[in-house]
């Protein structure tokens, strides 16, 4: 038992080093074009702050709407931006999974010792995602003035949100194994998830609310983290951790199931 535990720890440490090495390499590659890199970041920052300004103006006229106040909107925008930003920065290639499957691009990953889905996801980054991350940290600190423990909780929740977001896209990307090219579907579902995650959850009721905690996990992107940042409770943190593990394992299982239907593209090339 002790030997298995040590082996598991070593495997996790090796995987984290692998992700870290890719993360650094992707960041260095993106910064080769510094003007474009910072231009994308500034553009994303401007877009995020524009939406936040819209909600600030709205709550300036209506300080309390169905139990929600201005700081609540700041929190859901901040945690959503942090999680989605980290997801796009670290697992930036997950949006291209469907296209990679359809073009036979998985050949370059299946011949390597690392797990193919993880390798695909971390092999590219989205520079504009850093605009989301900077916005999230800046807005949360400036408006909420958190203490160090609350800020640490905010970062941990952002990490879980990034896994939920990336796993959600991986599941729909893996549909390409069964349905053909689902690249457009992935982009549409990502837009739907982001839209629902950045609106106050109390405006949704009934079946729509159930949908936002299951098939479209917007509730776990913003609403559950908001409640945890208001008041940390063990049942709620357990639900957040459990759902993160569930959707991550579901994405891995669905991808593995799809691999059985995968037909090689016979690509005689190597991954850059």
Secondary structure by P-SEA (a helix, b strand, c coil): caaaaaaaaaaaaaaaaaaaaaaaaaaaaaacaaaaaaaaaaaaaaaaaaaaaaaaaaaaaccccccccaaaaaaaaaaaaaaaaaaaaccccccaaaaaaaaccccccccccccaaaaaaacccccaaaaaaaaaaaaaaacccccaaaaaaaaaaaaaaaaaaaaaaaaaaacccccccaaaaaaaaaaaaaaaaaccccccccaaaaaaacccccccccaaaaaaaacccaaaaaaaaaaaaaaaaaaaaaaaaaaaaccccccccccc
